[in-house]
Amino acid sequence: MITAVLPSWIVDAPPALLVLVAAIFIELVSWIGFSLISEQLFALYRWLFHRAAYARTSALQAELVDLRRDLKSMSAMDEFAKWARTRRQIDAKIAEYEKLSSTLRTTRTFFLLKAQVATRAVFYLLYLFIVIQYRAAPMFFIPDDWFSGLLGAALSLPLAPAGSVSVMVWVLACRRVTRNTMQLVLGDKLDAVADDGAGADQATENFKQSLDDITAKSS
C-alpha cells in the first residue's frame, strides 16, 4: 500500500487533518490552473535543457536590430555592395531565427501538453486516493443532538460510521471553505500572475512583426 512508504508522522496524523491539508492543496492547484503550473514547469525545463537555444534567439534578435539600423543608414544606390552584404546577413539571420523559433515553439507545445496531462493525473489520483483510503474512516464524530434523521445519515455517506462525518463530506466542506477564503484574501492577485504568461508570447509576436517590416522595407 501507499501508506507503507509514507513517513510515520503522516500515517499517524489524524485523518481529518490530512484530508484538510490535501483539500487545501487540491483547491490551490485548481485555483491556479493547470496551464499556469505547466508554464512554470516549462520555464524550469527550458532553463535546464534549452538555455543555449533561447540565448541564441535573444542574440539573433539583438543582431537583427543592429543590422536593421545599419541597413536604414545605407543607400542602395551609393553603397550597393555594402547594402547587399548587409541584406544577405539579415536574410540569413532571419532564416536561422525563424527555424530556431519554430523548433522551440514545437518543443514548448508538446511539453505543455504532456505537463497538463501529468498534472491533471496527479491531481485526480490524489483526490481518488484520499476518498478510497479513508472511505470508511470517520473524520470526526458529531454530537447526537446536532443533526438527526436523514441529514445526520447523509453526513456519514458513503461508508463512515453513523454519527460521524465521512471523507466525502469533509473533502467537499474543506474545499468550499478553502475556495471562499482564497477568494476573499487573494482576490484578483492570482489572475494577474496568470496574465504574465501571455507576455512572452506577445513579445515574440511583436518581434516577428518587426522581421516582416525588415523584409518589406528592405525590398
DOPA-289108 format. One record per residue: residue in three letters; x, y, z of N, C-alpha, C in turn. Coordinates in steps of 0.02 Angstrom, whole numbers. Layout:
! DOPA-289108
+-----+--------+--------+--------+--------+--------+--------+--------+--------+--------+
| res |   n_px |   n_py |   n_pz |  ca_px |  ca_py |  ca_pz |   c_px |   c_py |   c_pz |
+-----+--------+--------+--------+--------+--------+--------+--------+--------+--------+
| ALA |      X |      Y |      Z |      X |      Y |      Z |      X |      Y |      Z |
...
+-----+--------+--------+--------+--------+--------+--------+--------+--------+--------+
//
This chain:
! DOPA-289108
+-----+--------+--------+--------+--------+--------+--------+--------+--------+--------+
| res |   n_px |   n_py |   n_pz |  ca_px |  ca_py |  ca_pz |   c_px |   c_py |   c_pz |
+-----+--------+--------+--------+--------+--------+--------+--------+--------+--------+
| MET |     41 |    -60 |      0 |      0 |      0 |      0 |     43 |     63 |      0 |
| ILE |     11 |    118 |    -21 |     48 |    181 |    -24 |     68 |    203 |     45 |
| THR |     27 |    190 |     95 |     43 |    212 |    162 |    105 |    179 |    190 |
| ALA |    126 |    122 |    161 |    185 |     88 |    185 |    248 |    128 |    172 |
| VAL |    248 |    171 |    122 |    307 |    210 |    104 |    303 |    281 |    131 |
| LEU |    249 |    299 |    165 |    242 |    366 |    192 |    276 |    371 |    260 |
| PRO |    300 |    430 |    278 |    329 |    439 |    345 |    278 |    424 |    399 |
| SER |    302 |    402 |    457 |    257 |    383 |    511 |    216 |    442 |    536 |
| TRP |    245 |    503 |    535 |    208 |    560 |    560 |    148 |    576 |    516 |
| ILE |    152 |    556 |    452 |     94 |    565 |    408 |     43 |    511 |    420 |
| VAL |     67 |    449 |    425 |     22 |    393 |    435 |    -16 |    399 |    501 |
| ASP |     19 |    424 |    554 |    -11 |    428 |    621 |    -51 |    492 |    631 |
| ALA |    -49 |    538 |    584 |    -86 |    600 |    592 |   -161 |    588 |    588 |
| PRO |   -201 |    629 |    620 |   -274 |    622 |    616 |   -298 |    625 |    544 |
| PRO |   -340 |    579 |    522 |   -364 |    580 |    453 |   -396 |    647 |    433 |
| ALA |   -433 |    677 |    479 |   -466 |    741 |    463 |   -415 |    794 |    445 |
| LEU |   -357 |    795 |    481 |   -305 |    844 |    467 |   -272 |    831 |    400 |
| LEU |   -257 |    768 |    386 |   -227 |    750 |    322 |   -273 |    769 |    264 |
| VAL |   -336 |    753 |    271 |   -383 |    769 |    218 |   -389 |    845 |    210 |
| LEU |   -387 |    882 |    265 |   -390 |    955 |    261 |   -331 |    983 |    222 |
| VAL |   -271 |    959 |    237 |   -211 |    982 |    202 |   -215 |    964 |    128 |
| ALA |   -236 |    902 |    114 |   -242 |    880 |     44 |   -295 |    921 |      7 |
| ALA |   -350 |    937 |     41 |   -403 |    976 |      9 |   -379 |   1047 |     -7 |
| ILE |   -340 |   1076 |     39 |   -312 |   1142 |     26 |   -265 |   1140 |    -35 |
| PHE |   -223 |   1088 |    -38 |   -178 |   1080 |    -95 |   -218 |   1072 |   -161 |
| ILE |   -269 |   1030 |   -159 |   -310 |   1019 |   -218 |   -344 |   1083 |   -241 |
| GLU |   -370 |   1121 |   -194 |   -404 |   1182 |   -212 |   -355 |   1235 |   -237 |
| LEU |   -295 |   1236 |   -208 |   -245 |   1283 |   -232 |   -225 |   1268 |   -304 |
| VAL |   -214 |   1204 |   -318 |   -197 |   1185 |   -387 |   -254 |   1202 |   -434 |
| SER |   -315 |   1188 |   -413 |   -373 |   1203 |   -454 |   -380 |   1278 |   -467 |
| TRP |   -366 |   1318 |   -415 |   -372 |   1391 |   -421 |   -319 |   1419 |   -469 |
| ILE |   -257 |   1398 |   -458 |   -202 |   1423 |   -500 |   -213 |   1403 |   -573 |
| GLY |   -233 |   1341 |   -583 |   -245 |   1317 |   -650 |   -187 |   1274 |   -676 |
| PHE |   -205 |   1223 |   -714 |   -155 |   1177 |   -740 |   -111 |   1212 |   -793 |
| SER |   -138 |   1260 |   -828 |    -99 |   1294 |   -880 |    -41 |   1333 |   -850 |
| LEU |    -56 |   1370 |   -796 |     -3 |   1410 |   -765 |     50 |   1365 |   -733 |
| ILE |     28 |   1311 |   -702 |     76 |   1264 |   -673 |    120 |   1234 |   -727 |
| SER |     90 |   1216 |   -783 |    128 |   1188 |   -838 |    178 |   1239 |   -866 |
| GLU |    158 |   1302 |   -869 |    203 |   1354 |   -892 |    263 |   1361 |   -846 |
| GLN |    252 |   1357 |   -781 |    307 |   1362 |   -734 |    353 |   1301 |   -739 |
| LEU |    324 |   1243 |   -750 |    365 |   1183 |   -760 |    406 |   1189 |   -824 |
| PHE |    376 |   1218 |   -876 |    413 |   1228 |   -938 |    470 |   1278 |   -929 |
| ALA |    458 |   1330 |   -889 |    512 |   1378 |   -876 |    572 |   1343 |   -844 |
| LEU |    559 |   1298 |   -798 |    613 |   1260 |   -767 |    646 |   1213 |   -818 |
| TYR |    606 |   1179 |   -858 |    632 |   1134 |   -909 |    674 |   1172 |   -960 |
| ARG |    650 |   1231 |   -980 |    687 |   1272 |  -1028 |    754 |   1294 |  -1000 |
| TRP |    754 |   1313 |   -936 |    817 |   1335 |   -905 |    866 |   1277 |   -899 |
| LEU |    842 |   1218 |   -887 |    886 |   1160 |   -878 |    914 |   1133 |   -944 |
| PHE |    872 |   1133 |   -997 |    891 |   1097 |  -1057 |    896 |   1139 |  -1120 |
| HIS |    869 |   1199 |  -1121 |    868 |   1239 |  -1183 |    893 |   1310 |  -1173 |
| ARG |    936 |   1320 |  -1123 |    962 |   1387 |  -1111 |   1000 |   1414 |  -1171 |
| ALA |   1041 |   1371 |  -1201 |   1083 |   1394 |  -1257 |   1040 |   1415 |  -1316 |
| ALA |    987 |   1375 |  -1330 |    944 |   1391 |  -1387 |    908 |   1457 |  -1376 |
| TYR |    882 |   1468 |  -1316 |    847 |   1531 |  -1303 |    895 |   1590 |  -1301 |
| ALA |    955 |   1577 |  -1277 |   1006 |   1630 |  -1278 |   1023 |   1649 |  -1350 |
| ARG |   1025 |   1599 |  -1393 |   1040 |   1612 |  -1464 |    985 |   1653 |  -1496 |
| THR |    921 |   1639 |  -1481 |    867 |   1679 |  -1509 |    871 |   1751 |  -1486 |
| SER |    890 |   1762 |  -1423 |    898 |   1830 |  -1398 |    955 |   1865 |  -1433 |
| ALA |   1010 |   1829 |  -1444 |   1067 |   1858 |  -1479 |   1048 |   1875 |  -1551 |
| LEU |   1010 |   1831 |  -1584 |    988 |   1845 |  -1652 |    943 |   1906 |  -1655 |
| GLN |    901 |   1914 |  -1606 |    858 |   1973 |  -1604 |    900 |   2037 |  -1600 |
| ALA |    950 |   2036 |  -1556 |    992 |   2095 |  -1549 |   1031 |   2109 |  -1613 |
| GLU |   1057 |   2056 |  -1644 |   1095 |   2064 |  -1706 |   1051 |   2091 |  -1762 |
| LEU |    990 |   2067 |  -1766 |    944 |   2090 |  -1818 |    925 |   2163 |  -1808 |
| VAL |    917 |   2183 |  -1746 |    903 |   2254 |  -1732 |    961 |   2298 |  -1755 |
| ASP |   1022 |   2276 |  -1740 |   1082 |   2315 |  -1761 |   1088 |   2317 |  -1837 |
| LEU |   1078 |   2260 |  -1869 |   1084 |   2257 |  -1942 |   1030 |   2299 |  -1975 |
| ARG |    971 |   2298 |  -1946 |    916 |   2338 |  -1974 |    933 |   2412 |  -1970 |
| ARG |    963 |   2432 |  -1913 |    983 |   2502 |  -1905 |   1036 |   2521 |  -1957 |
| ASP |   1084 |   2475 |  -1967 |   1137 |   2489 |  -2016 |   1107 |   2493 |  -2087 |
| LEU |   1060 |   2448 |  -2102 |   1031 |   2447 |  -2169 |    993 |   2512 |  -2183 |
| LYS |    960 |   2539 |  -2133 |    922 |   2601 |  -2142 |    968 |   2660 |  -2156 |
| SER |   1030 |   2656 |  -2130 |   1076 |   2712 |  -2140 |   1113 |   2709 |  -2206 |
| MET |   1103 |   2655 |  -2244 |   1139 |   2646 |  -2308 |   1094 |   2666 |  -2367 |
| SER |   1128 |   2683 |  -2420 |   1093 |   2697 |  -2483 |   1105 |   2639 |  -2530 |
| ALA |   1051 |   2610 |  -2554 |   1058 |   2553 |  -2600 |   1091 |   2574 |  -2666 |
| MET |   1086 |   2639 |  -2683 |   1115 |   2663 |  -2745 |   1190 |   2677 |  -2737 |
| ASP |   1208 |   2711 |  -2682 |   1278 |   2732 |  -2673 |   1321 |   2679 |  -2641 |
| GLU |   1293 |   2636 |  -2600 |   1331 |   2585 |  -2565 |   1301 |   2516 |  -2578 |
| PHE |   1294 |   2501 |  -2641 |   1257 |   2440 |  -2659 |   1291 |   2377 |  -2631 |
| ALA |   1357 |   2372 |  -2636 |   1392 |   2312 |  -2614 |   1383 |   2302 |  -2538 |
| LYS |   1392 |   2355 |  -2502 |   1384 |   2350 |  -2429 |   1310 |   2337 |  -2411 |
| TRP |   1265 |   2371 |  -2447 |   1194 |   2361 |  -2435 |   1173 |   2289 |  -2448 |
| ALA |   1197 |   2261 |  -2504 |   1179 |   2193 |  -2522 |   1208 |   2143 |  -2472 |
| ARG |   1271 |   2155 |  -2449 |   1300 |   2110 |  -2399 |   1260 |   2112 |  -2333 |
| THR |   1241 |   2171 |  -2312 |   1202 |   2177 |  -2251 |   1134 |   2143 |  -2259 |
| ARG |   1104 |   2152 |  -2318 |   1039 |   2121 |  -2330 |   1044 |   2045 |  -2329 |
| ARG |   1098 |   2017 |  -2357 |   1107 |   1945 |  -2354 |   1115 |   1920 |  -2282 |
| GLN |   1152 |   1960 |  -2243 |   1160 |   1941 |  -2172 |   1092 |   1941 |  -2136 |
| ILE |   1052 |   1992 |  -2152 |    986 |   1995 |  -2121 |    944 |   1935 |  -2141 |
| ASP |    944 |   1918 |  -2205 |    904 |   1862 |  -2229 |    927 |   1797 |  -2196 |
| ALA |    993 |   1788 |  -2189 |   1019 |   1726 |  -2159 |   1000 |   1722 |  -2085 |
| LYS |   1004 |   1778 |  -2050 |    988 |   1777 |  -1979 |    913 |   1769 |  -1968 |
| ILE |    873 |   1799 |  -2012 |    801 |   1789 |  -2007 |    783 |   1716 |  -2016 |
| ALA |    814 |   1684 |  -2066 |    801 |   1613 |  -2079 |    821 |   1571 |  -2018 |
| GLU |    880 |   1587 |  -1989 |    903 |   1549 |  -1930 |    856 |   1561 |  -1872 |
| TYR |    836 |   1624 |  -1863 |    791 |   1641 |  -1806 |    724 |   1605 |  -1813 |
| GLU |    696 |   1606 |  -1873 |    630 |   1575 |  -1882 |    634 |   1499 |  -1875 |
| LYS |    688 |   1469 |  -1898 |    695 |   1396 |  -1891 |    702 |   1378 |  -1817 |
| LEU |    745 |   1415 |  -1781 |    755 |   1401 |  -1711 |    692 |   1414 |  -1670 |
| SER |    658 |   1469 |  -1686 |    596 |   1486 |  -1650 |    542 |   1433 |  -1662 |
| SER |    538 |   1408 |  -1724 |    489 |   1356 |  -1740 |    503 |   1293 |  -1700 |
| THR |    566 |   1274 |  -1695 |    585 |   1215 |  -1656 |    567 |   1223 |  -1582 |
| LEU |    583 |   1282 |  -1555 |    569 |   1295 |  -1485 |    494 |   1299 |  -1471 |
| ARG |    456 |   1326 |  -1518 |    383 |   1329 |  -1510 |    353 |   1259 |  -1509 |
| THR |    379 |   1216 |  -1553 |    355 |   1146 |  -1555 |    372 |   1111 |  -1490 |
| THR |    433 |   1121 |  -1466 |    453 |   1091 |  -1402 |    408 |   1115 |  -1345 |
| ARG |    394 |   1179 |  -1345 |    352 |   1208 |  -1292 |    281 |   1179 |  -1296 |
| THR |    253 |   1174 |  -1356 |    185 |   1149 |  -1364 |    178 |   1078 |  -1338 |
| PHE |    225 |   1035 |  -1357 |    221 |    965 |  -1336 |    234 |    958 |  -1261 |
| PHE |    280 |    998 |  -1234 |    294 |    994 |  -1163 |    233 |   1015 |  -1123 |
| LEU |    201 |   1071 |  -1143 |    143 |   1094 |  -1106 |     85 |   1044 |  -1109 |
| LEU |     78 |   1011 |  -1166 |     26 |    960 |  -1172 |     39 |    902 |  -1123 |
| LYS |    101 |    878 |  -1122 |    118 |    823 |  -1077 |    113 |    845 |  -1004 |
| ALA |    136 |    906 |   -990 |    135 |    930 |   -921 |     64 |    937 |   -895 |
| GLN |     19 |    961 |   -937 |    -50 |    969 |   -915 |    -83 |    901 |   -903 |
| VAL |    -68 |    852 |   -946 |    -95 |    785 |   -935 |    -68 |    756 |   -869 |
| ALA |     -3 |    765 |   -858 |     28 |    737 |   -798 |      2 |    771 |   -735 |
| THR |     -4 |    837 |   -735 |    -28 |    872 |   -675 |   -101 |    855 |   -661 |
| ARG |   -141 |    849 |   -713 |   -210 |    829 |   -702 |   -215 |    759 |   -674 |
| ALA |   -172 |    714 |   -699 |   -172 |    645 |   -675 |   -154 |    643 |   -601 |
| VAL |   -102 |    680 |   -581 |    -82 |    682 |   -511 |   -138 |    711 |   -468 |
| PHE |   -169 |    763 |   -493 |   -223 |    796 |   -457 |   -281 |    748 |   -443 |
| TYR |   -305 |    715 |   -495 |   -363 |    671 |   -486 |   -345 |    605 |   -451 |
| LEU |   -284 |    582 |   -460 |   -263 |    522 |   -424 |   -257 |    536 |   -349 |
| LEU |   -233 |    595 |   -331 |   -231 |    614 |   -261 |   -301 |    617 |   -232 |
| TYR |   -346 |    648 |   -268 |   -416 |    652 |   -246 |   -445 |    582 |   -238 |
| LEU |   -433 |    538 |   -287 |   -460 |    470 |   -284 |   -429 |    431 |   -226 |
| PHE |   -364 |    440 |   -215 |   -330 |    405 |   -161 |   -359 |    424 |    -93 |
| ILE |   -372 |    489 |    -84 |   -400 |    512 |    -20 |   -467 |    478 |     -7 |
| VAL |   -509 |    478 |    -58 |   -577 |    451 |    -50 |   -574 |    376 |    -35 |
| ILE |   -531 |    340 |    -72 |   -526 |    267 |    -63 |   -493 |    250 |      3 |
| GLN |   -440 |    285 |     20 |   -402 |    269 |     80 |   -444 |    278 |    143 |
| TYR |   -484 |    331 |    145 |   -523 |    347 |    205 |   -598 |    338 |    194 |
| ARG |   -616 |    294 |    147 |   -687 |    286 |    130 |   -730 |    264 |    189 |
| ALA |   -702 |    225 |    235 |   -741 |    200 |    292 |   -718 |    231 |    358 |
| ALA |   -671 |    278 |    355 |   -644 |    307 |    416 |   -685 |    369 |    436 |
| PRO |   -704 |    375 |    498 |   -738 |    436 |    520 |   -688 |    493 |    526 |
| MET |   -703 |    550 |    497 |   -660 |    608 |    505 |   -664 |    633 |    576 |
| PHE |   -724 |    637 |    601 |   -737 |    652 |    672 |   -811 |    638 |    685 |
| PHE |   -828 |    631 |    748 |   -897 |    619 |    767 |   -930 |    684 |    790 |
| ILE |   -993 |    689 |    777 |  -1031 |    748 |    795 |  -1081 |    731 |    849 |
| PRO |  -1098 |    778 |    892 |  -1147 |    764 |    945 |  -1214 |    742 |    916 |
| ASP |  -1247 |    698 |    950 |  -1310 |    670 |    925 |  -1364 |    723 |    917 |
| ASP |  -1361 |    775 |    959 |  -1415 |    824 |    955 |  -1402 |    878 |    903 |
| TRP |  -1346 |    874 |    868 |  -1332 |    924 |    815 |  -1373 |    909 |    753 |
| PHE |  -1366 |    848 |    729 |  -1401 |    828 |    668 |  -1435 |    761 |    682 |
| SER |  -1491 |    752 |    652 |  -1528 |    689 |    662 |  -1564 |    670 |    598 |
| GLY |  -1587 |    610 |    596 |  -1626 |    587 |    539 |  -1585 |    582 |    476 |
| LEU |  -1615 |    601 |    421 |  -1583 |    594 |    355 |  -1521 |    637 |    349 |
| LEU |  -1522 |    697 |    378 |  -1463 |    741 |    374 |  -1403 |    711 |    409 |
| GLY |  -1413 |    683 |    468 |  -1359 |    650 |    503 |  -1333 |    590 |    466 |
| ALA |  -1378 |    552 |    435 |  -1357 |    494 |    396 |  -1319 |    516 |    334 |
| ALA |  -1340 |    572 |    304 |  -1306 |    595 |    242 |  -1235 |    616 |    256 |
| LEU |  -1222 |    643 |    315 |  -1154 |    665 |    332 |  -1105 |    607 |    337 |
| SER |  -1129 |    547 |    347 |  -1084 |    489 |    353 |  -1079 |    448 |    289 |
| LEU |  -1112 |    470 |    235 |  -1108 |    434 |    172 |  -1038 |    439 |    143 |
| PRO |  -1013 |    387 |    108 |  -1050 |    325 |     93 |  -1040 |    269 |    143 |
| LEU |   -981 |    266 |    177 |   -967 |    207 |    218 |   -945 |    223 |    289 |
| ALA |   -945 |    286 |    308 |   -923 |    304 |    375 |   -974 |    282 |    427 |
| PRO |   -952 |    271 |    490 |  -1000 |    251 |    542 |  -1053 |    303 |    554 |
| ALA |  -1110 |    281 |    576 |  -1165 |    327 |    591 |  -1144 |    376 |    645 |
| GLY |  -1165 |    438 |    637 |  -1148 |    490 |    685 |  -1082 |    524 |    673 |
| SER |  -1048 |    507 |    618 |   -984 |    537 |    601 |   -989 |    574 |    535 |
| VAL |   -936 |    611 |    519 |   -930 |    645 |    455 |   -884 |    604 |    410 |
| SER |   -907 |    588 |    351 |   -868 |    546 |    305 |   -816 |    587 |    268 |
| VAL |   -771 |    552 |    235 |   -718 |    585 |    198 |   -746 |    625 |    140 |
| MET |   -798 |    600 |    107 |   -827 |    637 |     51 |   -854 |    704 |     74 |
| VAL |   -893 |    703 |    128 |   -922 |    765 |    154 |   -867 |    812 |    178 |
| TRP |   -817 |    785 |    211 |   -763 |    826 |    239 |   -721 |    858 |    184 |
| VAL |   -707 |    821 |    131 |   -670 |    849 |     75 |   -709 |    906 |     42 |
| LEU |   -773 |    895 |     30 |   -814 |    947 |     -1 |   -817 |   1009 |     43 |
| ALA |   -824 |    999 |    108 |   -827 |   1056 |    154 |   -760 |   1093 |    155 |
| CYS |   -705 |   1057 |    159 |   -639 |   1088 |    161 |   -625 |   1127 |     97 |
| ARG |   -643 |   1098 |     40 |   -631 |   1133 |    -23 |   -673 |   1196 |    -29 |
| ARG |   -735 |   1192 |     -6 |   -779 |   1251 |    -10 |   -752 |   1307 |     34 |
| VAL |   -733 |   1291 |     95 |   -707 |   1342 |    141 |   -641 |   1370 |    114 |
| THR |   -598 |   1326 |     88 |   -534 |   1349 |     60 |   -545 |   1395 |      1 |
| ARG |   -591 |   1376 |    -43 |   -605 |   1417 |   -102 |   -631 |   1486 |    -83 |
| ASN |   -677 |   1488 |    -36 |   -704 |   1553 |    -15 |   -652 |   1595 |     20 |
| THR |   -608 |   1563 |     60 |   -555 |   1600 |     94 |   -505 |   1629 |     45 |
| MET |   -486 |   1589 |     -5 |   -438 |   1613 |    -55 |   -468 |   1670 |    -96 |
| GLN |   -532 |   1664 |   -112 |   -565 |   1717 |   -149 |   -566 |   1782 |   -109 |
| LEU |   -578 |   1776 |    -44 |   -581 |   1835 |     -1 |   -512 |   1867 |      9 |
| VAL |   -461 |   1825 |     19 |   -394 |   1850 |     36 |   -355 |   1871 |    -26 |
| LEU |   -356 |   1828 |    -77 |   -314 |   1839 |   -136 |   -347 |   1882 |   -189 |
| GLY |   -412 |   1875 |   -197 |   -447 |   1914 |   -247 |   -420 |   1901 |   -316 |
| ASP |   -399 |   1955 |   -351 |   -376 |   1950 |   -420 |   -300 |   1942 |   -425 |
| LYS |   -266 |   1931 |   -370 |   -193 |   1929 |   -373 |   -168 |   1871 |   -416 |
| LEU |   -200 |   1812 |   -408 |   -177 |   1755 |   -447 |   -195 |   1763 |   -521 |
| ASP |   -250 |   1799 |   -535 |   -267 |   1812 |   -604 |   -214 |   1855 |   -637 |
| ALA |   -186 |   1903 |   -599 |   -133 |   1945 |   -626 |    -71 |   1905 |   -641 |
| VAL |    -56 |   1855 |   -598 |      1 |   1811 |   -610 |     -9 |   1771 |   -673 |
| ALA |    -70 |   1746 |   -682 |    -85 |   1706 |   -741 |    -77 |   1747 |   -805 |
| ASP |    -93 |   1813 |   -802 |    -88 |   1855 |   -861 |    -16 |   1864 |   -883 |
| ASP |     32 |   1855 |   -837 |    103 |   1864 |   -854 |    125 |   1813 |   -905 |
| GLY |     92 |   1755 |   -908 |    112 |   1703 |   -955 |    103 |   1723 |  -1026 |
| ALA |     58 |   1772 |  -1040 |     47 |   1794 |  -1108 |     99 |   1845 |  -1131 |
| GLY |    139 |   1872 |  -1085 |    187 |   1923 |  -1102 |    240 |   1900 |  -1150 |
| ALA |    268 |   1840 |  -1138 |    321 |   1814 |  -1181 |    295 |   1801 |  -1251 |
| ASP |    235 |   1773 |  -1257 |    207 |   1760 |  -1322 |    195 |   1825 |  -1361 |
| GLN |    171 |   1877 |  -1325 |    160 |   1940 |  -1358 |    225 |   1972 |  -1382 |
| ALA |    278 |   1965 |  -1341 |    343 |   1992 |  -1362 |    369 |   1957 |  -1424 |
| THR |    359 |   1891 |  -1427 |    380 |   1853 |  -1487 |    343 |   1876 |  -1548 |
| GLU |    277 |   1886 |  -1541 |    236 |   1908 |  -1598 |    258 |   1977 |  -1621 |
| ASN |    274 |   2021 |  -1573 |    297 |   2088 |  -1592 |    362 |   2086 |  -1631 |
| PHE |    408 |   2042 |  -1609 |    472 |   2038 |  -1644 |    462 |   2008 |  -1713 |
| LYS |    418 |   1958 |  -1719 |    404 |   1930 |  -1785 |    376 |   1983 |  -1832 |
| GLN |    335 |   2028 |  -1804 |    309 |   2082 |  -1845 |    365 |   2128 |  -1868 |
| SER |    414 |   2140 |  -1824 |    471 |   2182 |  -1844 |    512 |   2149 |  -1898 |
| LEU |    516 |   2081 |  -1897 |    552 |   2046 |  -1950 |    516 |   2056 |  -2017 |
| ASP |    450 |   2054 |  -2016 |    412 |   2066 |  -2076 |    424 |   2137 |  -2102 |
| ASP |    431 |   2185 |  -2056 |    445 |   2254 |  -2075 |    513 |   2260 |  -2108 |
| ILE |    562 |   2221 |  -2080 |    629 |   2222 |  -2109 |    626 |   2200 |  -2182 |
| THR |    591 |   2144 |  -2194 |    587 |   2117 |  -2261 |    551 |   2163 |  -2308 |
| ALA |    496 |   2193 |  -2284 |    456 |   2236 |  -2328 |    492 |   2300 |  -2345 |
| LYS |    523 |   2332 |  -2295 |    554 |   2397 |  -2306 |    620 |   2392 |  -2343 |
| SER |    652 |   2332 |  -2339 |    719 |   2325 |  -2370 |    715 |   2299 |  -2441 |
| SER |    655 |   2279 |  -2462 |    647 |   2251 |  -2530 |    655 |   2306 |  -2582 |
+-----+--------+--------+--------+--------+--------+--------+--------+--------+--------+
//
